[in-house]
Amino acid sequence: MTALAPAEPAQAEPAQAELAQAQPTQAEPTAQAEPTAQAEPTAQAEEATDAAESPLEGFRIGVTSDRRSRDLIEALERRGAEVLHAPALKIAPVQEDIRLIEDTKAIIAAKPDLCIATTAYGMRRWCEAADSFGIGDELLETLGSTRMFVRGPKARGAVRAAGLADVGISSDETTSTLVDMLLTEGVRGKTVAMQLHGYTDVRQIERLRMSGATVLTVTPYRWVKPDGEDKLPRLIEAACSGNLDVLTFTSAPAVDAMWSTAHEMGLYKQLVESLKLNVTTAVVGPVTAQPLLDAGVTPLIPERFRMGALIRLVCEHLALNHVRRLDTRSGNIELRGRSLRINGQAVELAPAPLLLLRALLGAGGAVLSRESLSDLLELRGSVHALDMTVSRLRSSLPDGKLIETVVKRGYRIRV
């Protein structure tokens, strides 16, 4: 642990709000580390209805989280989605993190005036690690003598579960607002202990240093590469090829890990372009969103930074923007992602014919030119290749006449 001297100010960075688990007493939030992947208690009442309707049927969704990813995956699969799981990062075992104990001992010795708790999971892990090394009581005694500030209600719950009390909470569950509170009351000459997470909020630390505080930090969990490292490259390839509808993130470090892997594969530019145009990204909060926004990718962000809210937002987005329905002379057509039904009957299509049909359905019976369809299929103007794709589409449909040729113009759906 190193005491940090005052430095130049830096721009504030918000911290991501925590996620809720199925039971409030077991909630484990993380801010810029992997959040817990469980639905909210209020989402349980909707579970049976959502699952029965299978709102995600036909859609393929990528999951990049590691910690408790099974809960998120099962929630998506219950709603009908096909899930590709590729953990980008995982939390290092506490037994391996000797630095955590060294930092804890330094905080105990410093007897800080103030302490910031950012995540419930971090607080619990911190206390558990201290206990395992025989200094748990000393840590609690030290924290009991400080003025504790918490970033959100779940961090507050963990602090109180440890027998401690807090004197302030962020109004919007962000670290920047919490630091604003400390700066308002003054920190010059004081020692501040700050419980961090896997993604260090450097800007907030520098704001405290600039204001004259001595800052001691402790990181109860850190990120390492997970086992099965080939999964993330496969997920990136699926996103680049358009074989993915939604890509979900529950931590900013996971986004950074994906960018790094894409660079190594030589696919970074292609991945970013695909996430801008073809694959929807969905994140649990604004901090997780930032590495995507920095790359020009705008993700879905729920108003409440909870897993249940994220899942519902994904369902709503796909239903509004990626479900095509059209009444035609050949019957009622519904296309949900990769799931095609005509008059309720499932129809299997290869990727190219499926892409062609999706475009024609989107046109609602209007004519699409051969040139535009050729560009869509990346056929470089090949008339023969387009005709072959149309032929394959017609042969796969119950009624091939559904696809109508408009001489010298292009193709359309017969409505």
Secondary structure, DSSP 8 states (H G I E B T S, - for coil): ---B-----------------SSGGG----SSS-------HHHHHHHHHHHHH-TTTT-EEEE---TTHHHHHHHHHHTT-EEEE----EE--GGG-HHHHHHHHHHHHH--SEEEE--HHHHHHHHHHHHHTT-HHHHHHHHHTSEEEESSHHHHHHHHHTT--EEEE-TTS-HHHHHHHHHHH--TT-EEEEE--SS--HHHHHHHHHTT-EEEEE-S--EE--S-TTHHHHHHHHHHTT--SEEEES-HHHHHHHHHHHHHHT-HHHHHHHHHHT-EEEESSHHHHHHHHHTT---B--SS-SHHHHHHHHHHHHHHHSEEEEEETTEEEEEETTEEEETTEEE---HHHHHHHHHHHHHTT--EEHHHHHHHTT-TT-HHHHHHHHHHHHHHSS-GGGEEEETTTEEEE--
